[in-house]
Amino acid sequence: MNLDIEKYKKVRMAQAQGARTIEELKEKSDIVIENNEELKEIETLLQNVCKCKNVSVKEVVNAVKNGADTVEKVSESTGAGTVCGRCKSIIANIVENKR
């Protein structure tokens, strides 16, 4: 990944606040996307919840739709949040908002 660590943090923080698209990311942060390469990296990052276990937003949403109503249940079902735990706030937002 070539994305600057500060931009990475901004994306993750915005995800924890519910950002799932570039438009929502821009609403929830002051991020400046410099070029198409950065845009593609950020779009890929927005589709991913857990980098350690490579778990997508779609997988977490499906787990929630199938009854995982806590971060712990999502983690059991998908593996997300079981290594470093930094994605737990994103998982919690998905559980809370079911999206």
Residue pairs with C-beta under 8 A, 6 or more apart in sequence:
1 8
1 41
2 37
2 38
2 41
3 11
3 38
3 41
3 42
3 45
7 31
7 38
7 42
8 45
10 25
10 29
10 30
10 31
11 19
11 25
11 29
11 31
11 42
11 45
11 46
12 45
12 86
12 87
12 90
13 28
13 29
14 24
14 25
14 28
14 29
14 31
15 46
15 49
15 90
15 93
16 89
16 90
16 92
16 93
17 28
17 93
18 24
18 28
18 93
18 97
18 99
19 25
19 27
19 28
19 29
19 46
20 46
20 57
20 99
21 46
22 33
22 39
22 42
22 43
22 46
25 31
25 42
25 46
31 42
33 39
33 42
46 57
47 56
47 57
47 58
48 54
48 55
48 56
48 57
49 55
49 56
49 57
49 59
49 60
49 80
49 87
49 90
49 91
49 94
50 78
50 79
50 80
50 81
50 83
50 87
50 91
51 87
52 82
52 83
52 84
52 87
53 78
53 79
53 80
53 82
53 83
55 78
55 79
55 80
55 87
57 94
59 78
59 80
60 74
60 78
60 80
60 91
60 94
61 94
61 98
61 99
63 73
63 74
63 77
63 78
64 74
64 94
64 95
64 98
65 98
66 77
67 73
68 74
68 76
68 77
68 78
68 95
69 95
70 95
71 81
71 88
71 91
71 92
71 95
74 80
74 81
74 91
74 94
74 95
75 81
75 82
75 88
75 91
80 87
80 91
81 87
81 88
81 91
